[in-house]
Amino acid sequence: MDLGPVPESAFQLINRLADPEEADDPVRKSALEVLKVHKGMLQSYAVIQSRKKPDLDVFSDSEIDVLRNVVADYGSRKARELVDLTHQPAAYKRADASRSPGSSVELPYEYFFDDAPASSDGARALADDAQAERAFAEALAAAGRSALTGAGAGSSVRH
C-alpha cells in the first residue's frame, strides 16, 4: 500500500464505511452510528471522525498516558509527515521491497524487531507468545462462526 502501513482489517472496514453501495451492511450501519465518514471526489482515502467523546474508562491509566504521549508527539503533524515516519523503519522497508506500486503486502510483526537491540529478546518472546494467542483466538472464532453458519467441517481458517 503506497501510503500504508495499515492493518488489513482496518483497511477493509474503512473501505466498507466509505462505500455507499454497502448501505444495507449491518456492520457499516452500526459503525456509522459512532463515526462520520467522508470521502471527497478528489480524495484517495476516507476521512473518519468520531461522533462521540471517547469512553476513557475502558483504558488503564498507563494506556491513557501512552495515548496522550502519542497525541503530544504526533497529533499536530501533517498526514505526509506521518506517512514518511511510518516508512522509515527497517520493518516497512523490508516488506515494501517486495511490493509493486499500487499493491499491498503483508507486514509480519516479526519484522518490527529488525531495528531492535539484542537486549529486546525478552520483548520478542512476549510478542511471539501474544501472536500465538491471537492466532489461536482467531482460529477459534472462525471455527465458531463456521459452526454457527453451518459451514462444513472441511472449512479452512484464514489468519
N, C-alpha and C positions, 0 to 999 in steps of 0.2 A: 504494500500500500504506500503510495507516494508520500502521504502526509502522516502515516502511522508512526509508531505502533499503536494499535487499538485492539483490545481483546475482541476476538471474533464474535462472541455472544453479544457484546455491547454494540458492535458494528451492525449486526443483523437487526437488533432491536431498534436502533436509531433509524435504519432504513425502513423498517415496518412503520415506525411512527411518522415518518415524513411522507409515506406513500399514500395518497388519497384513495387509491384503489383498494386499500386494506381497511376501508371504513367499517366493515362488519366484523373485523377481527376483535374478539373479546379481550385479548391481551393489550391490543392497541387502545381500545376504549378505556380500559382500566388505567393504563399509563397516562392517557391524556386527561384524566381527572386530576392528576397531580403535576403534569408537565405541560408547558406550552412549547410547541414545535413549529418552527418556521423555516422554510427553505425558499429563498427568492429565486427568481428566474436566472440570475447570473451567479448564484452561489453553487459551489460544488458540494457543500455539506450543509446539513441542517443545523440550526441554532436551537438549543434546548435550554429552557429556563423553568425553574420550579414555580408552581402556583402557590406553594405553601412554605411556611417557615420550617426549617429542619427540626426534627424531633431529636434534640441532643441527648435525651435520656437513654437512647439506645447505645450511646458510646460511653466508654470508660473515660476517666479523667485524662489518662495518658493518650488515648486516641484523640480526644479533643485537642490536647496540646499539639499532637502531630498535625492535625488538620489546620490549626491556627498557624503553625510554623510553615506549612506548605503554602497557605494563602499569603502569609507575610513575605515569603521568598519568591513566589511565582505569580501571585494574584494580579499584579499590575503589569505583567509582561504581555506583549502582543503575541497573537497566535503564531506568527512566523518565528519569533524567538523561542517559543515552546517547542515548535517542530524542530528547529535547529538543535536545541538542547537534547531532545529525545533521540536524535540521530548521531550523537557523539559517542555514546558508549560502544565498546567492542561488541557487546551482545547484538546491538542493532546492526552494526556494520557486518558482522558475521552472517546474520540471517539475510540481510539485504543483498549480499554478494551474489546470491543465487536467484534473486528476484528480477524478473523482466519488468520494464516500465509499465505502469498501469495495472500490475497484478499484485497479489499479496502472497506471503509465505508465512509458515508457522515460525514463531519465535519461542523456542523451548525455554522454560525457566532456567534450565541449567546454564544457558549462555550468559545469564546475568552474573555468573561467577567468573567470567573471563577476566574482568578487571579487579577481582577481589584479591586481597593479600592472602598469603598462605595461612595466616592466623585466623581466617574465617572458615576453616574446615568444620568447626562446630556448627556454625550457622548453615553451612551447606547441608550437613547431616539433618538438621532440623527441617530445612526446606525439602529435602528428599522425603522425609517422613510425612510432612504435610502434603506433598504432592501425591504420595501413595494413598493417603487417607482421602484426598479429594477424588482421585481416580476410582477408588472403591465406592465412595458415596455416589458418584455419577453413575457407575455401573449398576449399583443397587437401585437408584432412582429410575434409570432406564428400564431395568427389569420390571420394576413395579408398574411403570407406565405401560409396558408391553402387556403385562398381565391384566391391567385394567382395560386396555383397548382390545383385548382378545387376540393380540398378535401371536403367531405360532411360536412354538418352542425353539425353532431354528432362527429366530430373530437375532441380529447381532447388536452389540452395544458399541456405540461410537464415542470415543473420548479423545 
